[in-house]
Amino acid sequence: MTESRGLRRAEFAVAAFGVTAFLLALLYVIDAVRFHSGAVLHPLTEDIPNGELHIGELVLMALLIFDGLAFGRAARSLRRGVAAHRRLSAELPVVGTRVIGGREVAVVPGSAPRAFCSGLARPRVYVSQGALARLGERELAAVVAHEAHHADRRDPLRLLVARAIGDAYSLRTLPRREQALSELSADAAAVRRSGAAPLASALLAFPDDVAPERVDRLAGAKPVGQVSNAMVVAAGLVMAVLVVAIVAELFVPGHPAFCLPLASAPGWILVAVTARVAVLGPAWLGWRRAAAFLRPA
């Protein structure tokens, strides 16, 4: 149970890191567009044409451009991911269905053993004819329990969002870490259902698709580090405050009396930039501990 809680905290920490970065950028863009469009555009319309440079205004404009480009990259990644999932769903040559471990799965042709979950809104479990021929009943049930866990949590959609945020900020490790933790979570669900032996035996049929940390966990290895409850609470509070601030920026009439995301006064420029880094602090610490959780002791 302790291991399961540690895994959930690590998953939350990885998600919180990406979500916090996204919410910070969204808050900044909303504030800039709604209340500070003149200050942001001033370098382009006045300063640069007149040969003047004001560092503070240039910093604000640069931050807005950075966030705007990040949103564009995220949107492009989402569009490509959705299109790829649609193509895969349309092209999968399903040859039948079968009930395994109480779960209906779709059977696809192929002599190689394969098992996967696909679909965004309604994920489905797929197994190949090779997997049905090669794996025993208990092994098949363990594999299907693993993939069913992915489907029940809509992990393909979660990974799509993680990849979009990772692409937005050129943070390639975000989707990889999300994927690794989701695999451990699915393994844990399969072990709770039928024990570790059937899943460990089944994984021998997929030697090229098994991450080392999965083998380590099934062998009983403990993680190097854990994400603490304090980190989870701190990151959760930060996200909650950011959501409230975004709602206030969108719907509360008038400008807030104190606006840290985008401050136009020169004395607040450094504070505004530093605050964005500081707000990421709890999520960043959790992110680092989640990486330690994936490494065996």
C-alpha positions in Angstrom: 0.0 0.0 0.0 2.9 2.3 0.8 4.4 1.6 -2.6 1.1 2.4 -4.3 0.8 5.7 -2.5 4.3 6.6 -3.4 3.5 5.8 -7.1 0.4 8.0 -7.0 2.4 10.9 -5.5 5.1 10.5 -8.2 2.5 10.6 -10.9 0.9 13.7 -9.4 4.2 15.4 -9.2 5.0 14.8 -12.8 1.6 16.1 -13.9 1.8 19.1 -11.5 5.1 20.2 -13.0 3.6 20.4 -16.5 0.3 21.8 -15.4 1.9 24.5 -13.3 4.1 25.7 -16.1 1.0 25.8 -18.4 -1.2 27.7 -15.9 1.6 30.2 -15.2 1.9 30.9 -19.0 -1.9 31.1 -19.4 -2.2 33.6 -16.5 0.6 35.8 -17.9 -1.0 35.8 -21.4 -4.5 36.6 -20.2 -3.2 39.5 -18.0 -1.0 40.8 -20.9 -3.8 40.7 -23.5 -6.6 42.0 -21.2 -4.8 44.7 -19.2 -1.3 45.4 -20.7 -1.6 45.2 -24.4 -0.4 48.8 -24.7 2.7 48.2 -22.6 3.6 45.0 -24.4 3.2 46.6 -27.9 4.9 49.9 -26.9 8.4 48.7 -27.9 7.2 47.8 -31.4 5.1 50.9 -31.9 7.1 53.5 -30.2 10.5 52.5 -28.7 12.2 50.6 -31.5 11.0 53.0 -34.4 12.3 55.9 -32.4 15.6 54.2 -31.6 14.8 53.8 -27.9 15.1 50.6 -25.8 13.5 50.1 -22.4 14.6 46.8 -20.9 11.6 46.3 -18.8 9.1 46.6 -21.6 11.3 44.4 -23.8 11.4 41.7 -21.1 7.6 41.8 -20.8 7.2 41.5 -24.6 9.8 38.7 -24.7 7.9 36.7 -22.0 4.6 37.1 -23.9 6.2 36.0 -27.2 7.8 33.0 -25.4 4.4 32.0 -23.9 2.6 32.5 -27.2 5.1 30.3 -29.0 4.7 27.7 -26.3 1.0 27.6 -26.8 1.4 27.3 -30.5 3.8 24.3 -30.1 1.4 22.7 -27.7 -1.6 23.1 -30.1 0.4 21.7 -33.0 1.4 18.7 -30.9 -2.1 18.1 -29.8 -3.4 18.3 -33.4 -0.8 15.9 -34.6 -1.4 13.5 -31.7 -5.2 13.4 -32.3 -4.7 12.9 -36.0 -2.3 10.0 -35.4 -4.7 8.3 -33.0 -7.5 8.7 -35.5 -5.4 7.1 -38.2 -4.4 4.2 -35.9 -8.0 3.5 -34.9 -9.1 3.6 -38.5 -6.3 1.4 -39.8 -6.2 -1.3 -37.1 -7.3 -4.6 -38.8 -9.4 -6.1 -36.0 -10.2 -9.7 -36.7 -12.4 -10.5 -33.8 -13.0 -10.1 -30.1 -12.3 -12.2 -27.0 -13.0 -12.0 -23.3 -9.9 -12.4 -21.2 -10.0 -12.0 -17.4 -13.5 -10.6 -17.7 -12.5 -7.9 -20.2 -13.5 -7.9 -23.8 -10.4 -7.2 -26.0 -10.0 -6.7 -29.7 -7.8 -9.2 -31.6 -5.4 -8.0 -34.3 -3.5 -10.1 -36.7 0.2 -10.8 -36.4 2.5 -13.6 -35.2 4.5 -11.3 -32.9 3.2 -11.0 -29.4 1.6 -7.5 -28.9 -0.7 -6.0 -26.4 -1.6 -2.3 -26.2 -4.3 0.2 -25.4 -5.4 2.7 -28.0 -8.1 5.4 -28.2 -8.6 8.8 -26.6 -12.2 9.2 -25.6 -13.0 5.5 -25.3 -9.7 3.5 -25.1 -9.8 -0.1 -26.0 -7.5 -3.0 -25.3 -5.9 -4.9 -28.2 -3.9 -8.1 -28.3 -2.3 -9.8 -31.3 -2.9 -13.4 -32.5 0.7 -14.0 -31.6 0.1 -13.1 -28.0 -2.9 -15.4 -27.8 -0.9 -18.3 -29.2 2.2 -17.7 -27.0 0.9 -16.7 -23.6 -0.9 -18.9 -21.1 -4.3 -18.1 -19.6 -2.9 -16.5 -16.4 -0.3 -14.6 -18.4 -2.9 -13.2 -20.8 -5.1 -12.2 -17.9 -2.1 -10.3 -16.4 -1.3 -8.5 -19.6 -4.9 -7.6 -20.2 -5.3 -6.3 -16.6 -2.2 -4.1 -17.3 -3.7 -2.7 -20.5 -7.2 -2.4 -19.0 -5.7 -0.1 -16.3 -4.4 2.1 -19.1 -7.8 2.2 -20.7 -9.7 2.8 -17.6 -7.6 5.8 -16.7 -7.5 7.1 -20.3 -3.7 7.0 -20.3 -3.4 7.6 -24.1 -5.1 10.9 -23.5 -3.0 11.7 -20.5 0.1 10.9 -22.4 -1.0 13.1 -25.4 -1.5 16.1 -23.1 1.9 15.4 -21.4 3.6 15.2 -24.8 1.9 18.5 -25.8 3.2 20.3 -22.7 6.6 18.8 -23.2 6.7 19.9 -26.8 5.6 23.4 -25.7 8.7 23.8 -23.5 11.1 21.4 -25.3 10.9 19.2 -22.2 11.2 15.8 -23.8 11.5 14.0 -20.4 8.0 15.0 -19.4 6.1 12.5 -21.6 8.8 9.9 -21.0 8.4 10.2 -17.3 4.6 10.2 -17.5 4.8 7.1 -19.7 7.2 5.3 -17.3 5.0 6.0 -14.2 1.8 5.0 -16.0 3.5 1.6 -16.9 4.4 1.1 -13.3 0.9 1.9 -12.2 -0.6 -0.5 -14.7 1.9 -3.2 -13.6 0.8 -2.6 -10.0 -2.9 -3.0 -11.0 -2.0 -6.3 -12.8 -0.1 -7.6 -9.7 -2.9 -6.7 -7.4 -5.2 -8.8 -9.6 -3.2 -11.9 -10.2 0.2 -11.6 -8.5 3.6 -10.8 -9.9 4.5 -14.1 -11.3 2.1 -14.2 -14.3 3.0 -10.7 -15.4 6.7 -11.3 -15.0 6.4 -14.4 -17.1 4.4 -12.7 -19.7 6.9 -9.9 -20.0 9.5 -12.4 -21.2 7.5 -12.5 -24.5 8.0 -8.7 -24.9 11.8 -8.3 -24.5 12.0 -5.2 -26.6 9.1 -3.4 -25.0 9.9 -3.7 -21.3 11.5 -0.7 -19.5 14.2 -1.6 -16.9 12.3 0.1 -14.1 9.4 -2.3 -14.7 11.7 -5.3 -14.3 13.2 -3.8 -11.2 9.8 -3.3 -9.5 8.6 -6.7 -10.3 11.9 -8.1 -8.8 11.1 -6.2 -5.6 13.5 -3.3 -5.9 12.7 -0.2 -3.9 13.0 3.4 -5.4 15.8 5.7 -4.5 13.5 8.5 -3.4 9.8 9.3 -2.8 7.7 12.4 -3.4 6.6 13.6 0.0 3.1 14.5 1.0 4.3 18.0 1.7 5.5 18.4 -1.9 2.1 17.1 -3.2 0.2 19.6 -0.9 2.4 22.5 -1.9 2.1 21.8 -5.6 -1.6 21.3 -5.3 -2.1 24.6 -3.5 0.0 26.5 -6.1 -2.2 25.1 -8.9 -5.3 26.0 -7.0 -4.2 29.6 -6.5 -3.2 29.8 -10.2 -6.7 28.6 -11.3 -8.4 31.1 -9.0 -6.1 33.9 -10.3 -7.0 32.9 -13.9 -10.7 33.0 -13.2 -10.3 36.3 -11.6 -8.4 37.7 -14.5 -11.1 36.5 -16.9 -14.2 37.5 -15.1 -13.6 40.1 -12.3 -14.2 43.6 -13.6 -11.2 45.9 -13.5 -7.5 45.2 -13.0 -6.3 43.5 -9.8 -4.8 45.9 -7.3 -1.6 43.9 -7.2 -0.6 42.1 -10.4 2.6 40.0 -10.2 2.4 38.0 -13.4 2.9 41.1 -15.5 4.2 44.2 -13.8 5.0 47.3 -15.9 6.7 49.3 -13.2 10.5 48.9 -13.6 11.0 48.0 -10.0 8.7 45.0 -10.4 10.1 43.5 -13.5 12.7 41.4 -11.8 10.1 40.4 -9.2 7.6 39.4 -11.8 10.1 37.2 -13.6 11.5 35.7 -10.4 8.0 35.0 -9.2 7.3 32.8 -12.2 10.4 30.7 -11.3 9.5 30.6 -7.6 6.0 29.5 -8.2 7.3 26.5 -10.1 9.4 25.6 -7.1 7.1 23.0 -5.3 6.3 21.3 -8.6 10.0 21.3 -9.7 11.0 19.6 -6.4 8.3 17.0 -6.9 9.5 16.5 -10.4 13.0 15.8 -9.2 11.8 13.4 -6.6 9.7 11.6 -9.2 12.8 11.0 -11.2 14.4 9.4 -8.1 11.3 7.3 -7.6 11.9 5.7 -11.0 15.5 4.7 -10.1 16.0 1.5 -8.0 17.9 1.7 -4.8 
